[in-house]
Amino acid sequence: MSRDPSLRKLRYFLAVAESGKVTQAAVDLNVSQSSITTGVREIEEQLGVVLFRRSAQGMVLTQEGTRFLHQVRHVFQAVDEAFDSLQDTSGSLTGTLELAMSYTVAGYFMPPLLARFQRRYPGVQVRLHEASRPDIQAGLLSGVFDLAIVLTSNIDRGSPLDRQPLIRSPRRLWVSSHHPLLSREAVSLQEVVAYPYIMLTVDEADQTALKYWQPSGLSPSVLFHTSSVEAVRSMVANGTGISILSDMVYRPWSLEGRRIEHIDLADPIPTMEVGLAWAKHTRLSGPARAFADLAMSFTP
């Protein structure tokens, strides 16, 4: 068997990783579910590892799957850059794009997407704005912002904003490299309660956490509230506490060079969804439409 999986198979893997479901991946790529399943299985056989764990919530990346996902994204980014570098930009789009984003998006999602847009549309002046979700919503409704990339999972159903999901990032338990819970393949919220917890507050992370803690009738033993992802990372790596955060912001090392591991959760935990948002009944400008189209085909 060839050791070189095709880009097609890698795209199948990526679609399942982002949607969490084979059925949705098949719809997104307009192929059969059996093609998706076969492609992913062949990659697993070539790598000799299990990339997904099947659960009641769908297909969940294993730790090996998460590491492979990061590498696959780099592959598609390199392919995109190769095509962008040779694209004829003569007579390309011009204008201004007022683009808003939340803190998490700015740090962990936006940079490669923005760079690709600027390479493809050098005639568009992009003005960037980092703001909270309420301020972004107000700016979109007032016309201060043309478009935004936010945590769309934080937007209420009755919101006056339209939205287009781009990626869904599973949440897992973060622990230090010597934590006793590492012996478990999956950990329940009941077990999490027994350990000091570091609660992230930025981008309404603490409010989102309540959505899965409250139904369980449990509360984490919060040692520290912080708006800094790096503070959470460092405290977890040093064994001060544990935390539940999304794969999008996961990195295996703290700033001090200490290892961070993540573990699947046995309880149903909602994914973090990143996507586009704009005011309902608003016609997007040319630059905004171009950015939205690029974002929807983007592999971070």
N, C-alpha and C positions, 0 to 999 in steps of 0.2 A: 504493500500500500504506500502511496506517495506520502512523503513527510511534509509536503507543502499544501496546506489547505487553501482552497480557492477563496477569492474575495467574496464570492457568492455565499459560501458557507460561513465565513466570518460575519457577513451581514445578517445571516440567519441568527447566529449566536447573539449578535448585538441587539437585534430586534426583540428577542426573547428576554435578554437581560434588562432592556429598558422598559418593556411592557409588563414583564412578569408572567406572561401567559403565551402559550404556543398559539392559541386561537387568535389572539390579538396580533401577534407577530405575523401570522399568515395573512390576516386582513391588511395589515400595514404594507406588506410587501407584495400582496396580490399573488400569492402562491398557495399551494396546498399545505395543510397541517403536516401531512406525512413527509413532505419535502423538508420542512423546518425540523421535524423530529429526527429524520435521517441525517441531515447535515450536522446538527449539533452532536448526535451520537458519534458520527465519524470523527469529528474533531476530538471528542473525549477519548476515543480509541487511539487516535494518533498521539495525543498528549499523555495518555495513561493516567488521567485523573478524572474525577467527577466534577463537572462545572456547575451543575444545578442540583438542588434538592427539591423534590416535589412535596408541596404542603397543601393544606386546605385553601391557602391564599394564592396558590399558583406555583410558579417556578422561582425558587429563591437561589441566588448565587451562593455557592460555597466560598470559603476563603480562597481556594485556588481559582475559582471562577472570577472572583473580584479582581485578583491580581491579573488574570488573563484579560479581563475587560479593559483595564487600564492600558495594556499593551495593544489591544485591538484598536482602541480609540486613537492611539498614536499612529498606527498603520494607516487608518483612514484619513487622519489629519495630514499625513505626508502625501497621500495620494491627491487630496484636495489641493494642497499647496503646489504640487507639480502641475496640475491642470491650470490653477490660477496664474501661475508664473508665465504661462504661454498664451493666456487669453488676450485677445485683442480688445483693448479698452478704449479705442478711438470712438468718439461720439457716445461715450458712456453717460450714465445718469449723472445729473448734477442737482444741487439743492442742499437743504439743511435738514438734519434729523435730530430732533430733541428726544434723546433716549434715556429713560429712567431705569433704575435697577435697585434692588435691595442689597444689603450688605453681603449676604451669603452668595448671591448671584455674582456680585462684583468680584469677589475673591476666588470663587471656585468654579465658575462657569463661563463668564463673559470674555476674558482675555483672548482665547483662541478664536472665538466666533467674531469678535470685533476686528481682530487682525485680518481674518479672511475677508470680511466685508470691505475693509479699507483697501485691501489688495484688488478686489474685484471692482469696486466703485470709488476710485480715487477722486472723482469729481464731487463727491458728497461730503459735506462738512458735518461731522458727527459731534454733537454736544452732549456730554455725559453728565448724568445727575444721579447721585446716590441718595436715597431717601427711604423713610419708613413706608410700610404698605399704606397706611391712611393718607400720608402726604402724596404718595404716588397716585392713589386713586383720585384725590382732589385735583392734582395736576393734570391727569388725563381728562377729567370731566371739564376742566376749565380751558383746556387747550394749551396749557403751558408745556405739556409733554405730548409728543406724537404717539409714542409707543413705549412699552415697558416690558422688562423681563423680571418676573417676580416668582415667589413661591405661590403658585396658583392654588396649591392645596390649602392655603390660608385664606383664600377668597370665599366669602359666603355665597351660597347659591342665589340669594336675592340681590347680589351686587349689581350695580349699573354698568359693570364692565363685561365685555366679551373676553374670552380667554381661549388659548390654544396650547394644550400641554405639549412639552418638548421631551422631557425625560421624567422617569419615575425612579427614585433612588430609595432602596430598602433601608430601614433603620435596624441597627444591631446594637448589641451590648459591647461597649469598649472596656477592656480590662488590661492590667499590666501583664507582662510576659511571664510572671510567676504566680498569677492569681489562681486560687483553688478552683474557681469555676471553669478553668480551661479544660478540665477533665470531662466536661459535659459537651455533648454535641448541640444541645439546645437548653436554654435556661428560661425558667418561668419568672414572671414578675414577683411572685411570692418569694423566690430565692433572691431576687435583686434587692428586696426590702432589707435584707439582713446586712447589707454593706453600705458604707457612707457613699452618698451620691453627689456628683458634681452637676449642677443644673445650669445649662446654657440658657440665656435669656434673649439673645439677639434674634431678630426676625421672628419674634413671638414664639420662640422654641419652647419656652416654659408653658405657654398657653396651649400649644399643640400637644405637649406631653399630657396635659390634663385629659385630653380626649381619649387616651387609652389607659390612663391610670384610674380615672373615676369609675368606668364600668367594672373594673376589677375589684372595687371596694378597698383598694390598697393605696398607700402613699409612699413615695421614695423617702429614704432617710437623708434628706438634703443637708449636706455639710456646707456647701458654698454655692451661691448664685453668681454667675459671671456672664458678661457679654462677649468674652474673648474665647474663640475656639481654641487658640493656642494655649490658653490657661487650662482649659479642660484637658487638652491633649497632654500637657506637661504633668498635671496632677494625676491623671490616670496612669501615665507611664511610670510615675514615681511611686505608685501604690497608695496614694492618698485617698482615692475614691474610684468609683466606676460611673459610667454614663451611657445613655442611649442616644446615638446620633446616626445620621444617614451616611451611606457609603460615599456620597459625593464629597463630603468633607473629611473622609477618613484618609489618614496617612499612617503608615506603619511605624514612623519614628517621631519622637518629640524633638524639640529644638536642642535638648541636651544629648540626643542620640540614644534615648532609651526606647525600647520596643513597646508597641501597642498592639494588642490582639483584639479581634472582634468575634463575637459568638452570636449565632442565631438565637432568636427568642421564640419560645414555644407559644406564647400568647399572640393573638392577632394584633399586629402593630401596623398602623397605616404608613404607606410610603410617603416620602417627601416628593412633591411634584413641582417641577420647574417649568414655566411656560410664558408665553406672550400674553399681554393684556392691553386692551385699548377700550376707549369709551364706546358703548353700544350706539348703534345708528350713526357711527362716524365713518366717513370714507377716508381710508388711509391715503396719505400723500404718496407720491412715487417713491421717494427714498424709504419711507416706512414700509410700504408694500414690498420693496426689494429686500429690505432687511428681514421682514417676516418670512418671505419665501426662502431666503437663505437659511434662516434659523430652523425652519421646519425640515430642511434636508441636511442639517448639520449633525456631525458626529463628534461630540465633545471628547 
